[in-house]
Amino acid sequence: MNLIIKDPDQGKKLYLYFDGKEWIEKWEVSEEASQLVMDNHLQELDPIRNKVLNGELSPLAYHLERNFFSIALMASYTGISKRHIKKHFNPKNFNQLNKETLEKYAAAFGFSVEEFLKV
């Protein structure tokens, strides 16, 4: 037995179903709501992208935000300290990175180094 309750204000659906022992409820965000969130997120990236293009931030800052990464998550993926990651937001420090460090960052996003350097 399944029961679906829609919440149009939140863009979610509540699915209630009985697995034979107990009632289980699960909120699921609609695809439309998810697309709205993503569109809004991409618009919020424009100021960060402009700062990268103007030389105020490094591509690392842009890709972290674009991919919903935190500094802590990036540190865990790359083994690079959070302090160093923050320093690499500065284009001057970022431009001095060696190939190995750039490869670590690119791999964390699933990019080649060339793709990682593009904004």
N, C-alpha and C positions, 0 to 999 in steps of 0.2 A: 504494500500500500504506500503510495507516494502522495505528497501534498506539496504544491508549489504556491508560495505567497510572494507577490511582486511588491516591491517598494519603489514606485516611480520617482520619488524625490531623491533617493540615494543611488538609483540605477542598479540596484541589487535584486537578486531573487533569493528567497529562503527556501531551500529544499528540505522537506521533512520526509523521512522514510523510516520504515520499520524493518530492521534486519532479522527479525525473528525472536530477538531477545529484548531489544530496547529501541527507543526512538532516537534517531540520529538527525541532527540538523546541520546544515551547511549553507553558509552565505556564499553566493557566487556573484561576482561583479559581471554585469552584462558587457558584451563586446563593444557596444556603443559607448558605455561609460569609460571603458578602458581606452578607447580611441580618443575620447575627449581629454583624458588625463595625458596621454602621450602627445597630442597636438599642443596642449598647454605647456608641457615640459619642453618641447622643441622651441616654442616661442620664447621661453625663459632663457634658452641657451644663446639667443642672439647677442645679448650684451657681453657674455663671456667670450663668444666667438670674435666679436669686434675687438675686445681687449687683446686677444691673441694676435689678431691681424695687425693691431696697432703696436705690438711689441710690449704690452703691459703684463701679459701672462703667457705661460708656456702652453703648448698643446696638451701637456699632461693635465692641466687644470680643466680644460675643455672636455677631454675624454672621460675624466673621472665623473664629472657632472652629467655628461650625456649618457653614460652607462650606469648611472645610479650607484657608483662606487664610493665608499668612504675611504679616507686615508688609512684607517685601520685595516680595512679589507685589502687594499692595495699592498699594504705592508705584509699581510699574511700571504698573499699570492706571490710576492716577489722576494721577500726576505730583506727588503730595504727598510730601514728604520722610518718611523713616522716623521721624525725630525728632518731626515734627508728628503723625504717625499715633499714635505712642505717647502723646503729650500728649492726644490726643483720646479716649483710654480713660477719662480723668478726666471725670466728668459735668459738672463746672464748666466745663471747657474745651470740651467737646462742645456744651453748650447755647449757647455763644457763636458757633458756626459760622454762616457766612452760607449763604444758599440755594444758591449756586454750589458750595460745598464739599460740602454735603449731597447735591446732585445728582450730583456726581462719585462719592461713596461708593455711593449708591443704584445708579447705572448700572453700577458694577463688579460688583455682585451681580445685576444684571438686575431691580432693584426700582424702584418709584416711591419718592419720598421718604417718603410716608405709610407704605408697607410697610416701608421701612428703619427707621423710627422705632419700629415695633412689635416687641415681643419675645414 
